[in-house]
Amino acid sequence: MKEIYGIFLVVVVFFIPLGYLVYAAFDLVRDFPRFRRVWNRMPNFEKHLTKAGLLMFLPLPLLKASDWAKDYVFAVIIEMLPAIAGGFFVAGIIAFVREFHANESESNDA
């Protein structure tokens, strides 16, 4: 009985989420031309918000592990950087979703 429970647990915990991720990846690949078209229609400022937000997350582990992290000025900057990066990234994603919905409504009206 324990082996059946263990197999069931492996299937539920591992294979079902993995199957969903594969399905979602195929769905995204299928819709990639629409995403690309919407991305190209966005204003450059909103594209740069998304890119800058992502790039600002990259140096965080390095900055937190540096010797400068103990200094007050750098500690404040290190604490502010995730908030700024998150704000930029979320603003870019919201702009993308807004543009995507505008594109969808235009294609449905036509």
C-alpha positions in Angstrom: 0.0 0.0 0.0 2.9 2.4 0.8 4.3 1.9 -2.7 1.0 2.8 -4.4 0.7 5.9 -2.2 4.3 6.8 -3.0 3.7 6.4 -6.8 0.5 8.4 -6.5 2.3 11.2 -4.7 5.1 11.3 -7.3 2.5 11.5 -10.1 0.5 14.2 -8.4 3.4 16.3 -7.1 5.8 16.0 -10.1 4.1 14.9 -13.3 0.9 16.9 -13.2 2.7 20.3 -12.8 5.3 19.2 -15.3 2.6 18.3 -17.8 0.9 21.6 -17.3 4.2 23.5 -17.8 4.8 21.7 -21.1 1.2 22.5 -22.2 1.7 26.1 -21.3 5.0 26.3 -23.1 3.4 24.9 -26.3 0.5 27.4 -25.9 3.0 30.3 -25.6 5.0 29.1 -28.6 1.8 28.9 -30.6 0.8 32.5 -29.6 4.4 33.9 -30.0 3.7 35.8 -33.2 0.8 37.7 -31.5 3.0 38.6 -28.6 5.8 39.7 -30.9 3.4 41.9 -32.9 2.1 43.5 -29.7 5.7 44.0 -28.4 6.7 45.8 -31.6 3.7 48.1 -31.4 4.5 49.2 -27.9 6.2 52.6 -27.4 9.9 52.4 -26.7 9.6 53.9 -23.2 7.3 51.1 -22.1 9.7 48.5 -23.6 12.6 50.0 -21.8 10.7 49.9 -18.5 10.3 46.2 -18.8 13.9 45.6 -19.8 15.3 47.9 -17.2 13.3 46.3 -14.5 14.6 42.9 -15.4 18.2 44.1 -15.6 18.0 45.8 -12.3 17.2 42.5 -10.6 20.4 40.9 -11.9 23.0 42.6 -9.7 21.1 42.2 -6.4 22.7 39.0 -5.2 26.1 40.4 -6.0 25.5 43.7 -4.2 24.1 42.0 -1.1 27.1 39.8 -0.9 29.6 42.6 -1.4 31.7 44.3 1.4 29.9 47.6 0.6 26.6 46.2 1.8 27.5 47.1 5.4 27.8 50.8 4.6 24.6 52.7 5.3 24.4 54.4 1.9 24.9 51.2 0.0 22.5 49.3 2.3 19.8 51.9 1.5 20.4 51.6 -2.2 20.4 47.8 -2.0 17.0 47.9 -0.2 15.6 50.4 -2.7 16.7 48.6 -5.8 14.2 45.7 -5.7 11.3 48.1 -5.2 12.4 50.2 -8.1 13.2 47.2 -10.3 9.8 45.7 -9.5 8.0 48.9 -10.2 9.6 49.3 -13.6 9.0 45.6 -14.5 5.3 45.7 -13.4 4.7 49.0 -15.2 6.1 47.5 -18.4 4.0 44.3 -18.1 0.9 46.4 -17.4 1.7 48.4 -20.6 2.1 45.2 -22.5 -1.2 43.8 -21.3 -2.9 47.0 -22.1 -1.5 47.0 -25.6 -2.4 43.3 -26.0 -6.0 44.0 -25.1 -6.2 46.9 -27.5 -4.8 44.7 -30.3 -7.3 42.0 -29.5 -10.2 44.4 -29.5 -9.0 45.9 -32.8 -8.8 42.4 -34.4 -12.3 41.5 -33.0 -13.9 44.7 -34.4 -12.4 44.1 -37.8 
